[in-house]
Amino acid sequence: MTPTVSNYEEAIQFLFGRINYERASAGSYTSNDLKLGRMVELLARIGNPQERIPAIHIAGTKGKGSTATMIAHVLTDAGYRTGLFTSPHLHRFEERLVVNGMLPTEPQFVELVNQLLPHIVEMDVLPGRMAPTFFEIATALAWMHFESSRVDYVVLETGLGGRLDTTKLCRPLVTIITCISLDHTHLLGETVEQIAAEKAGILKMEVPLVCGVRDDGARRVIHHIARELKVPIHQLGDDFEVEMASIRFDRDVGFRGVMQLRTESGETTPLQFSLPGRHQADNAALVYTTCELLRKEGLALDPEHVRSGISRVRCPLRIERVRSEPTVILDAAHNVASISALVDTLECLPDSARTVIFAASQDKKAAEMLVELKRGFERIIVTVFQNNPRAVPIEELVPYAEAAGFTEIGIAKSPAEAWEMASADAAPNDLICVGGSFFLAIEVREHLQGLTDNAPSTKAEPVPNLNQM
């Protein structure tokens, strides 16, 4: 008899009982554990919905979540029913599979899991390590939800790399590679060129690529693979370019960005973008160029839909301001490049006492991230996140912080304790920033929101406003 789940809690418990590489330590698995055969089999068993829904497929070391969300906003604003698949989630698993900004309801989610369960049970006993993993099941559930919701288009963010990622199994209208830097090196390679080759695994024969990669070595690799596949290349810095971008900060309204984009037609277009950071101007340029390609494919995308989608989008944990007195910033930055972008963005804030709360995963370059953070902060509080076993121990972080030049170093046993320490003596004009790990940022965000006391929301965004707290 095929097992079933009777409620939402059982469905979630089942999912998190699967092999989950998002929570596994770096040394516990290799690229040999990532294989598309399981995903091919699982999708075939549910009727290959990915073959019927056109996709926009996005890879990159950073920026892919922001880019995916902006494109989904544009398509939704234009009247298209749009699925968005991103990872990881913040507070609820269903954040990974939203339609027009809405999460599936709990009954819908339970039904999806029960529909998929018989196939999982059958695959679990197949020879050759065919038991589906957490992320493979998540991807299948997303496709099932998107098809049952009758979406017009799906925007897909890769989970890891590209060549062996479960999202590779799709029919894209266009692919996007945002940028390349060092991350997940134990799986993707020790150089940007090796990582670029993995990310370029999403490219499909003759399907256009919008490329935001500025590193020369990584770009050469991507262009070489694209030429072999006869892929039309639309390259940031060559075919279109951000000619000017500036970020302004107001303590009452937060960050706002303005930019001038030279489009592929040679025209200069002014844009506003709401996601903070100079790097978000590059992402906005990728979105604008992608939408121009989609318009040429026949999609009815008015320029105002594009401008609105870029200017209104909000992504939690992307330099997210959650309080104003003191200014509190939560960021999911977890590699050297994203930490550097965070520090650069915060330069526009008024001079004040600055504290950073920091934790990191064991497969990240914690020492190098701390060197970058010292450029922007005088005081650091090191801690360990509680809900993932990959955290670097505090006793390792302290000497890293000392070597980076920090002299004011606080030690907290948990993110909640770190927050209480940082906020205890903070003045209204001070800055408290949380960075170094997605898991750390989530735990501080949950501590501030008190999610356990609130009813769950079925709206993916905008997220609950913390500025009122």
N, C-alpha and C positions, 0 to 999 in steps of 0.2 A: 504494500500500500504506500503510495507516494505521500510523504509528509507535507503538511501545510503549516502556515503561520496564521494564528487566529486574530492577531492585533498588531498595531504599529510597533510596540516594544519588541515583540517576538521577531518581526521582520528586521528591525535594526540589529538585534542581537545575532540573528543568523548572518547578516552581512559582515559584521565585525568579527565573526568567528572564522572567516575565510582568510587565506594567506593574503597579507596586506603589506606590500612593499613600501607603502607610505609610512609605516610604523616600524619597519625592520631596520636594524643597524646596517651600516654600509657593508660590513664584511660578511654579512649573512647570506648575501645573494650576489649573483653576477649576471652579465648580459645573457648567459646561457639559460637563465631562468625566465627571460623575456622572450616568448615565442608566439608568433601569430597563429600557429596551428590551432590552438585552443579557441581563439577568438573567431577564426574562420568557421570552426565547427559549431560554436555557440550561435553565431549569427545565422548560419544555415538552418539550424533547428527552429529559429523563430521566423523564418521566411525571408531573411536578408532585407530588412527594411532599409538598410543603408544604400541599397541599390536604387531605391525609388525616390529618395528625398535629396534634392540638390544641397550641396554643402559649401561653406566657406571654411577652409581648414587653415589653422594658425599654429605655427611652431615658433620657438625662440627661447633664449635663456631667460629673458625678462621682457615684460611688456605684452605678452600674449593674452593674459587675462583682461587687461585694460582694453586692448585692441578689440578682442572678441566682444566685450560688453558694449563698446561704442558702436560696432557694426550691428549688433543685435538691436540696439536702440534705434539706429537709423532705419532698419528694415521694419521694425514695429511701428515707428512713427509714420512710415510710408504706407501702412495698412496691410503689411504682410504678416501672416501668422508665423512667428519665428521661435524656433527652439534654440536654446543656448546650453552647451555642455562645457563646464569648467571644473577645475579641481585645484586644490582640495576644497572642502567646504569649511565654513566658519563654525556654525552652530548646529545646523541640521543637514543630514545627508542629502535631502531633496533639493538643496541649493544647487546641486550639480546638474540638475535636469529641469530647467524652467522653460515655460512657454509664455511669451509676451510678458515676461517679468514675474509670472506667477508660479509658485511651487505646486506640485501635485498635492491634493488633499491626502490625509492619512488613509482613508479608505481606498483611494485610488492607488496609493503606494503599496498597500497590503495586497491589493488585487494584482498589481504588476509582479510583485515577488512571487505570489502563488502561481501565476502563469509561467514564470521562469523556472520554478523549483523542480518540476519533473525532468527538465532537460539537464539541470545541474546534477541531480541525483544520478542520472544515467551516465553523464560524463565522468563523474567522480570514480566510477569503477572501470573506466576504459584504461587499457594499457598505455604506457608512454607519457605519464605525468600530464594527463588531460583534465585534471580537476580545475575548474575555472577559479581564478583569483578574485579578490575583492574588486580590483579595478576593472577586470574583464566583465564581471557581473554588473558593475555600475554602468559601464558603457552599453551593455545589452539592454539594461533597464531604461536608459536614456532613449535609445532608438525605439524601443517599444512604446514609451510614453509619447515620443514625438509623432510616431505614426498614428497612434490612437487619437492624438489631439489634432490630427489633420494639418500639421504645419506645412507651410509653403517652402520654408528654407530652414537649414540648421547651421548654426555657427559652432564650430568645434575647436576647442583648445586642446592641444596634445597634453598628455600627462607627463611623459618623460621622453626626450629625444624626438623621434619621428619615424625612423626606419623600422623599429619594432613596436611602435606604440599602437595600442588597440584602435585609436581613432584613425589610423592610416587606412582602414577599410571603409572607404567612403567614395562618393562621386562628386568631387569638388568642381565648382564653377571657376574658382580661383584659389590659389594657395598664397599664404603670407608667411614670411620669416622675419621676425621683428628685429632681433639683434643676437649677437653671439658673444659670450664671454665664458669664463671657466666656471663650471658648476657640474655636479654629479660626475666628476672626473673618473671615479672608479668604474663607471658604466659606459660613459660616452667618450672618454679619451682624455689625455693629459694636455692636449693643445687645442687652441681654438679651431685649427684646421680639421682635426679629428672630430670635434664636436659639430662643426659645420656640416661634415659629411653625414653625420647621424640625423641632424635636423633636416637636411635636404632629402631625406628619405620620404618626406611627404609629397615630393613633386610627382606629378603624373604626366604622362605623354601629352604634349601639346597644350596642357592646361596652364594659363598665365600665372606667373609668379610676381607678387609685389614684395620686393626685398628691401628691408631697412637696415641691413648689415653694413656697418661702416668700416669694420676691420678689414684691411686689404687681403690678408691671408685667408680669412674665412670667406670673404666675398669671392675670391678666385675659385675656391673649392666649389661653392654653390653654383657659380656661373658655369663651371666646367660640367657639373652634373646636369644642369639645366639645358645646356647645349646638346648633350647626348640624348636628351629626351625631347628635343625640339620645343622647349618651353619658351614662350615669349617672356622676356625679363623686363620688369619695370623697376628700375633701381633708384632708391633714394640717394641723392647726391649727384646723380647723373641726369636722369629723366625728369625728376622733380626734386625740389629742395626747400627746406625751411630757411628762408632768407633772414628772418628775424623772429625771435621769441623772447618774451619777458614774462616773469612771474611776479605778481604783486600779492602782498599779504595785508589783510585788514583784520584786526583782532575781533571785529564783530561779525564779518561775513566769511573770513577765511581766505583761501587762495583763489586767485583767478589768473588765467594765462591768456595772453594775446600773441598772435603770430601772423606772419606774412608767408604764404605758401606760393612758390613758383610751381605752377601746375605743368603737366606734360604738354599742354597746348602753348606754354610760354606766358600765360597770363599770371598776374599776381593777385592772389585772393586772400583777403583778411579773414581770419578765423579766431574764435574764442574757444578756449578749452578749460574745463572745470577741474580736471585731474591735475594736481600740482606736480611740478618738475619739468625741467627743460626736456627731458627724455620723452615726456608725454606729448610734446610738440611733434617729435618724430612719429610717435604712434598715431597722432591725429592726421599727419600727412599720409601715412599708410592707409588709414581709414578712408580719407577723401579720395585717394587714387583708386583704391579698391572699389568704392562706390561708383566712380566714373566708369570703370570696366564693367561693373554689373549693369549700369545704365545702358551701355552699348550692347549688352546681352539681352536687352529688352525689359529690364526691371524699371518700373516707374518710380525713379528716385529723384524727386525734386531737390534742387540745391538747398532749399530751406530744411528739408528732412535731414540732410547731411549735416548742416550747420547745427541744427537743434540736437541731433544725436551726439555730436561731439561736445557741445557746450553744456548739456544738461546731465550727462552721465555722472554717476557717483559709484566708486568702487571702494567698499570697505577695506581697510588695512593697506591702501595705497596712499601713504602719507595722509592718513585720515585724521582730521582735527575733531576731537570729541569733546573738548572743553576749551573755554576761552580765558578763564581766570583761575589758575594759571593756564597758559596754552598747553594742551596735551595732544601729542601726536602719536598715533599708532601706525606702525609700518611693518609690512611682512618681509622687508629686505633681509635676505639670508645668504647673500654672496658678496664678494668684494665690490663688484660693479654696482649692485643695487644700493649697498651702503654708501658708496661714493656719491651716487645720485641723490640719496637722501640728504647727506651733509651739504651738498651743493645747493639743494633746494631750500634748505633751512637758513641759508645765508641771508635771505631777504627778510627774515624776522628781525624785529628790533633787538638791540643789545639788551641782554638780560642774563641772569644766572641760568645755566643750562645743565640739566641732568639727563643722562641716558640710562635706561634700564636695559640690561643686555643678558641674553642667553643664546646658545647656539647648539646646533646638532653636531654629532661627532664626525660626520662626513664633510663638514664645512670648514673653511679656512678662518677659524676664529681669531687667531693672532693677527692676520692681515686685516680683518674687518675692524678690529680694535684700533689698529694704526689709523685707519680712515676715520673712525669715530673721534679720535683725539683731535682732529682738525676742527671739530665743531662743538666739543663739549669739554667742560672742566671737571665734571664730577660723573662718576659711573657707579651704578649698583649692579653687581653681577648676581645672577640667580640661576635656577634650573626650572624648566617647565615640568609640570606634574603628570600630564596625560599622554606622554609619549616617552618610550624608554631610550630615545636616541640622544638625550641631553648631555652636553659636556659637563663633567663634574665641576663644582665651584672651585675646588682646589687646583684645577688646571687653568681656570679662567683668571684667577687672581694674578699669577705671574705673567700671563699674557698681557693683562691690563697694565701691570707695572712696567713691563718692557715697552709698551706703547707710549709711556710717558704720563699715565694718570697717577696723580698723587692723592686725590680724594677718591677712595675706593670703598664702597659699602658692600656688605655681604648680606644677602637675604635668602632664606631657605625656600621661598616660593615666590611666584610672581605677585600674589596678593600681598605678601609681606614687603616685597620690593616697592610696590605702589604706596603702601602706607608709609614707608621710610622716605620715599621721594616727595610725597605730598605733605608730610607733616610740617615742614617749615618753608614751604614754597610760597613766595610772594605772588600777588596777582599778575605781575608782569614777567614772571619766570617762565621757562620752558621745561617741560618734562616730555621726553621722547622714549618710546619703546621700540626696539629694533634688534635684529640679529636672527630672528626665527619666526616663521609663520605661527608655530605652536605657542610661542611666548606671547605674541600679539593677541592671539585668540583668547588666551587665558586672562590677560589683563582686561581685554574688552568685556569678557563675560563677568569678571569681577566688578567692573564699573556698571554694567547694565543690570546686574542682578537677574539674569535670565530665568533662574529657577523660580522666581516669584511672578513671572509674567506668562500669560498664555502664549503659545507659539503662534507666529504669524505665517500666513500662507503667501505673503508678498515677498518676492526675492529682494526688491529694492524699491524705493529708497529704504535704507535700514532705519531702525528706530533712532530718533534724534537724541543724541546724548548731550547736546549743547544746553539743554534745559536742566541738567543735573547740577 
